[in-house]
């Protein structure tokens, strides 16, 4: 549900891993390189990186830095739509591979809250989970304040759109249509298209396609699955059809993509 560890305790992060949790990495000194999906980030003192649920990530040269790794599940944090909107506010924990390293303005606030979370989880006092939830909120607010202070445009996600993304992510194997996702989350196809256009300038169907392609790349790169295995994992009954779908959206065949991954 929720864990916190220091860099020296995070030996499992030196190998590629994938967890269905939101991961917040805060560097307190030194520097380390963090690989997230197809990108790398050099995390330096007083900087933070947020990794969304399901992204493949690992540390390089973690021994050269100190810091914290906070992990929590969707079920723990997102008690209502306000929580969901906060966790994706200004692109934090975004499903569109928009990770970024953020050097915070007031690191002492984040360090204090992370230390308090660590203490709460060890001592488990009365209503400690409520306390931890509130402290995560404060950390996210502080990160957002830094982004606004540096001139970033405010991005306020709509809860219905976020429910849409989560529903797609949790049901890849069903290969749901827009209509099916809309029904699942209690809205309409028209509403999903309206919100998708607003948030991404794409149709809801193209948003789904983008999420599927990102997931396929993860399965090829880190789980070393065959084209047929990836196709079935993503709800495609015909591997040939999946191969054409992948090439259409990436301009490269799955086979060529896998070969390139093996060479790197």
For each residue, the residues with C-beta under 8 A, 3 or more apart:
1: 72 73 75 76
2: 70 71 72 73 76 121 129 132
3: 70 71 72 121
4: 68 69 70 71 114 117 118 121
5: 9 10 68 69
6: 9 10 66 67 68 69
7: 10 27 32 59 62 65 66 67 68 69
8: 66
9: 5 6
10: 5 6 7 13 14 59 62 69
11: 14
12: 15 17
13: 10 17 57 58 59 62 69
14: 10 11 58 59 62
15: 12 58
16: 35 56 57 58 222
17: 12 13 56 57 58
18: 54 55 56 57 218 222
19: 23 53 54 71
20: 53 54 73 74
21: 53 71 72 73 74
22: 50 51 52 53 71 72 73 74 77 87 93
23: 19 50 51 55 57 69 70 71
24: 48 49 50 51 68 69 70 71 139
25: 34 43 48 49 50 51 67 68 69 70
26: 47 48 67 68 70 110 111 114
27: 7 30 31 32 43 44 45 46 47 48 65 66 67
28: 45 46 65 66 67 68 107 111
29: 45 65 66 67
30: 27 44 45 64 65 66
31: 27 42 43 44 45 61 64 65
32: 7 27 42 43 59 60 61 62 64 65 67
33: 40 41 42 43 59 60 61
34: 25 40 41 43 49 57 58 59 60
35: 16 39 40 56 57 58 59 60
36: 39 40 41 49 51 55 56 57 97 99
37: 55 56 57 97 99 214 217 218 221
38: 97 217 221
39: 35 36 97 99
40: 33 34 35 36 60
41: 33 34 36 49 99 100 101
42: 31 32 33 101
43: 25 27 31 32 33 34 47 49 65 67 101
44: 27 30 31 47 101 103
45: 27 28 29 30 31
46: 27 28 103 104 107
47: 26 27 43 44 101 102 103 104
48: 24 25 26 27 101 102 104 110 143
49: 24 25 34 36 41 43 99 100 101 102
50: 22 23 24 25 92 93 99 143
51: 22 23 24 25 36 55 57 93 99
52: 22 55 93 94 95 99
53: 19 20 21 22 74 93 169
54: 18 19 20 169 215 218
55: 18 23 36 37 51 52 97 99 218
56: 16 17 18 35 36 37 218 221 222
57: 13 16 17 18 23 34 35 36 37 51
58: 13 14 15 16 17 34 35
59: 7 10 13 14 32 33 34 35 62
60: 32 33 34 35 40
61: 31 32 33 64 65
62: 7 10 13 14 32 59 65
63:
64: 30 31 32 61
65: 7 27 28 29 30 31 32 43 61 62
66: 6 7 8 27 28 29 30
67: 6 7 25 26 27 28 29 32 43
68: 4 5 6 7 24 25 26 28 114 118
69: 4 5 6 7 10 13 23 24 25
70: 2 3 4 23 24 25 26 114 117 136 139
71: 2 3 4 19 21 22 23 24
72: 1 2 3 21 22 76 77 136
73: 1 2 20 21 22 76 77
74: 20 21 22 53 77 78 166
75: 1 78
76: 1 2 72 73 129 133
77: 22 72 73 74 83 87 133 136
78: 74 75 83 84 87
79: 83 133
80: 83 84
81: 84 85 159
82: 85 86
83: 77 78 79 80 86 87 137
84: 78 80 81 87 88 159 162 163
85: 81 82 88 89 156 157 158 159 162
86: 82 83 89 137 140 141
87: 22 77 78 83 84 92 93 140
88: 84 85 91 92 93 94 157 162
89: 85 86 92 140 144 155 156 157
90: 143 144 147 148 152 154 155
91: 88 94 98 100 155
92: 50 87 88 89 140 143 144
93: 22 50 51 52 53 87 88
94: 52 88 91 97 98 99
95: 52 165 169 211 214
96: 200 210 214
97: 36 37 38 39 55 94 214
98: 91 94
99: 36 37 39 41 49 50 51 52 55 94
100: 41 49 91
101: 41 42 43 44 47 48 49
102: 47 48 49 143 146 147
103: 44 46 47 146
104: 46 47 48 107 110 142 143 146
105: 142 145 146 149
106: 109 110 142 145 146
107: 28 46 104 110 111
108: 111 112
109: 106 112 113 138 139 142
110: 26 48 104 106 107 113 114 139 142 143
111: 26 28 107 108 114 115
112: 108 109 115 116
113: 109 110 116 117 135 136 138 139
114: 4 26 68 70 110 111 117 118 139
115: 111 112 118 119
116: 112 113 119 120 131 135
117: 4 70 113 114 120 121 132 135 136
118: 4 68 114 115 121 122
119: 115 116 122 123
120: 116 117 123 124 125 128 131 132 135
121: 2 3 4 117 118 124 128 132
122: 118 119
123: 119 120 128
124: 120 121 128
125: 120 128 131
126:
127: 130 131
128: 120 121 123 124 125 131 132
129: 2 76 132 133
130: 127 133 134
131: 116 120 125 127 128 134 135
132: 2 117 120 121 128 129 135 136
133: 76 77 79 129 130 136 137
134: 130 131 137 138
135: 113 116 117 120 131 132 138 139
136: 70 72 77 113 117 132 133 139 140
137: 83 86 133 134 140 141
138: 109 113 134 135 141 142
139: 24 70 109 110 113 114 135 136 142 143
140: 86 87 89 92 136 137 143 144
141: 86 137 138 144 145
142: 104 105 106 109 110 138 139 145 146
143: 48 50 90 92 102 104 110 139 140 146 147
144: 89 90 92 140 141 147 148
145: 105 106 141 142 148 149
146: 102 103 104 105 106 142 143 149 150
147: 90 102 143 144 150 152
148: 90 144 145 151 152 154
149: 105 145 146
150: 146 147
151: 148
152: 90 147 148
153:
154: 90 148
155: 89 90 91
156: 85 89
157: 85 88 89 161 162 199
158: 85 161 162 195 198 199
159: 81 84 85 162 163
160: 163 164 185 187 191 192 195
161: 157 158 164 165 192 195 196 198 199
162: 84 85 88 157 158 159 165 166
163: 84 159 160 166 167 185 187
164: 160 161 167 168 181 182 185 187 192 195 196 204 207
165: 95 161 162 168 169 207 211
166: 74 162 163 169 170
167: 163 164 170 171 176 181 184 185
168: 164 165 171 172 176 181 207 208 211
169: 53 54 95 165 166 172 211 215
170: 166 167
171: 167 168 174 176 181 184
172: 168 169 175 211 212 215 233 234 235
173: 233 234 235
174: 171 180 235
175: 172 212 234 235 236
176: 167 168 171 180 181 184 208 235
177: 180 181 205
178: 181 182 189 192 193 204 205 208
179: 182 183 189
180: 174 176 177 183 184
181: 164 167 168 171 176 177 178 184 185 192 204 208
182: 164 178 179 185 187 188 189 191 192
183: 179 180 186
184: 167 171 176 180 181
185: 160 163 164 167 181 182
186: 183
187: 160 163 164 182 191 192
188: 182 191 192
189: 178 179 182 192 193 204
190: 193 194
191: 160 182 187 188 194 195
192: 160 161 164 178 181 182 187 188 189 195 196 204
193: 178 189 190 196 197 203 204
194: 190 191 197 198
195: 158 160 161 164 191 192 198 199 204
196: 161 164 192 193 199 200 202 203 204 206 207
197: 193 194 200 201 202 203
198: 158 161 194 195
199: 157 158 161 195 196
200: 96 196 197 207
201: 197
202: 196 197 206 207 210
203: 193 196 197 206 207
204: 164 178 181 189 192 193 195 196 207 208
205: 177 178 208 209
206: 196 202 203 209 210
207: 164 165 168 196 200 202 203 204 210 211
208: 168 176 178 181 204 205 211 212
209: 205 206 212 213 245 249
210: 96 202 206 207 213 214 249
211: 95 165 168 169 172 207 208 214 215
212: 172 175 208 209 215 216 234 245
213: 209 210 216 217 246 249 250
214: 37 95 96 97 210 211 217 218
215: 54 169 172 211 212 218 219 234
216: 212 213 219 220 230 234 246 254
217: 37 38 213 214 220 221 257
218: 18 37 54 55 56 214 215 221 222 223
219: 215 216 222 223 225 229 230 233 234
220: 216 217 223 224 225 230 254 257 258 261
221: 37 38 56 217 218 261
222: 16 18 56 218 219
223: 218 219 220
224: 220
225: 219 220 229 230 233
226: 229 230
227: 230 231 239 242 243 254 255 258
228: 231 232 239
229: 219 225 226 232 233
230: 216 219 220 225 226 227 233 234 242 254
231: 227 228 234 236 238 239 241 242 243
232: 228 229 235 236 237 239
233: 172 173 219 225 229 230
234: 172 173 175 212 215 216 219 230 231 242
235: 172 173 174 175 176 232
236: 175 231 232 239 241 242 245
237: 232 241
238: 231 241 242
239: 227 228 231 232 236 242 243
240: 243 244
241: 231 236 237 238 244 245
242: 227 230 231 234 236 238 239 245 246 254
243: 227 231 239 240 246 247 253 254 255
244: 240 241 247 248
245: 209 212 236 241 242 248 249
246: 213 216 242 243 249 250 252 253 254 257
247: 243 244 250 251 252 253 254
248: 244 245
249: 209 210 213 245 246
250: 213 246 247 257
251: 247
252: 246 247 256 257 260
253: 243 246 247 256 257
254: 216 220 227 230 242 243 246 247 257 258
255: 227 243 258 259
256: 252 253 259 260
257: 217 220 246 250 252 253 254 260 261
258: 220 227 254 255 261 262
259: 255 256 262 263
260: 252 256 257 263 264
261: 220 221 257 258 264
262: 258 259
263: 259 260
264: 260 261
